[in-house]
Amino acid sequence: MKFFGKSKTSNDNNNNYNDRTVLFVCVENAGRSQMAEGFFKKYASKGFKAQSAGTKPVSQINPIVVEAMIEVGIDISKQKSKELTDEMIRESDNVINIGCMDKNFCPRIWLPKVIEWNLEDPKEKSIQEVREIRDKIEKRVKEIVAEITTTTQK
């Protein structure tokens, strides 16, 4: 994987133009992408930020996902499901599609350059199944953080 291939300049319309952004996307933005955002915020160093969004956002974050994240010390209960916008895509250095549960609303349809993770959706899963998905997401996020840390230190 190659992260952060482009560089923002002070001419960007972004007040935090030095921050590098990873955008985690899925369909509902109620589970996987929220967990990825939470883990990235925990592990990434200063100068990096995460956001998440979905093509068909829902009214609330999956409560079992919230519970599973609290178990590892990350509270995502106040996060909101957000709709994916063109601005989010433009402002992001990298976009990661966590997975698709609905082929008609799959984010990769609208994204030119996307990193695919293809992880199972936690919707309607038991807490144990959600923990397994959470742990896979945490592992992937740690890999990203290790890579960007190495890349930016060069």
N, C-alpha and C positions, 0 to 999 in steps of 0.2 A: 504494500500500500504506500502511496506517496501522498503525504498530507501537506497542505499549505503551500501549494505550488505558485499561487499568485500573491502579490504583496499590495496592500492598500497604501495609498499615499495621502498626504495632507489635503489633496484636492478632493478626496471623497467627501460626500455629504454626511459623514458619520462622525459624531463628536469623539468617539473612542476609536479613531482610525488606527491606532496601534494594536488594538485587540484583534486577535485572530479568532474567528468564529466557526464552530462546528454546528451544523443544523442536523438534528436527528428527526427523521420523518417516518410516519406510518399512516394508516388510514384514519383512525379515530383520535389519536394523540391522547389516549387514556391509559396506556400501560407501558409498552416497550420503550417508546421514545421518551416518555416521562422518566422512566428509570434511567435511561442512558444520560439524559440531561442532568439528573440528580447525581449520578456517579461522576460525570465529567466535572461538574462544579466542585465536587469533593476532591478529586485527584489532580486536576489541572492547576498549573501554577499561574501566577499573576500574568496578565497579558493575553489570556485565553478565556473565551467564554463559550457557553453553549446555549442553544435554544432548541425547542422542539415544536413540531406542528403536525397537523394531519390534513388530509384532503377532505375528510368528512368528520369534523370534530363533534364530540358529544358533550353533554351537559356536565359530566363530572368524571374525575379520575376514578379508575377501578379501585374500590375500597380494599380489595385483597392485595392489589399492587401496593397501595399505601401501607398496609400492614406489613407486607414483606420488606419494604424499604425501611420502615421504622426498626425492624429487627436488626438491621445493619447500621443503624444510627443516622439514617437520612430521612428527613421529614419532607415529603412532597405533597402533603395534604393541602397546602395552600396554592399549589400550582393549578393552572387552568388549562383546559383543552383549547388549543388555538388553531385557527385555520391557516394553512400554508398560503403564503402570499408571494407574489413576484419580488417584492422588496426583500423578504427574508432570504430568498434564493440569491438575489444579487449581493446582499450584504454578507453572505456566508463564504468562507474560504473553502469549506468542504461540506458536502451533503451526504448523509448516510441514511439509506432506506433500511429500516429495521426489518421490515417484512410486509407482506400483503395478505390480507384476509379476504379482500374483496377486489377481484381483478378489474372491475370497472372504475374503482377509485384508487388504484395502486399509484403511489406517488411517482414511481419510475416512468410512468406514461408522460409526465410533464417535465421531467428533469433531464437536461442534456448530459450532465456528468454526475454520476451518482455511484457511491460505494454500496454494494449490496451485502447485507448480513443474513437475510432470509431466516430470521428467528421466529419461532412459534409464537402465536398470539396468546397472552394470558387470559383473554376473555373466557369466562365460564369455566375456568380451571380451578382445581383445588389449590389450597395454600402450598402444599408440597410441590405441585407442578409449577406454580408461580415462582417459588424459591429457586427451582432449577433454571428457569428462564432468567430470573434475576442474576443468578451466579454466572450464566453465560454472558449476559450483557456486561456485568462488572469486569469479567476477564477481557472482553473486547475493548472496553473503555480504557482499562489499564494498558493494553497494548498500544492504543492510540496515544495516550499520554506519554508513554515511554518513547514512542517514535517522535512525537513533536518536541519533546525535551531534547532528544539527541539532535534533531534537525536544527533547532534554534540555537544550540550551543556551538554549532560549527561556524 
